[in-house]
């Protein structure tokens, strides 16, 4: 437990130091915005392509499945960054995540449902996740993530195109199917 807390503290300290380094001298007219991205979901990224292919055989919940999974659809992330640039009232840290807070189990089920596939009955054990992705990535991202909300964006009246993970995953699967490939063949077979 102690080595884990030390790793998380290092990751947290790194983010805090990075944001602190962007602080400008008092009186400087330049506005600073520190975007804090959740997992950006887009069909044309290697990690999501891999997840989509794995979903065909049945996705597995990672670890306990109870860890938060902060996410945002790529289209919303682009619009949110544009809003942060255009709206001069925005400054400081801004959480670029969807308003729906889900855990890993909910995300895995949304992915499986969008692919018309099932979820494995056995969760992917934590030790295997660490072996597959490395201890730091596994512990700081996959097995333990912060539970955050996009409060500044909501206060600005930002309109999310994909507020819930189910609609986001359906859009991503649909976009991936338009490109053809294994997922497209699988989906046509499932629907037909």
Secondary structure, 3 states (H helix, E strand, C coil): CHHHHHHHHHHHHHHHHHHHHCCCCCCCCCCCEEEEECEEECCCCHHHHHHHHHHHHCECCECCCCCECCEEEHHHHHHHHHHHHHCCCCCEEEEECCCCCCEHHHHHHHHHHHCCCCECCCCECHHHHHHHHCHHHHHHHHCCCCCCCCHHHHHCCCCCCCCCHHHHHHHHHHHHHHCCHHHHHHHHHHHC
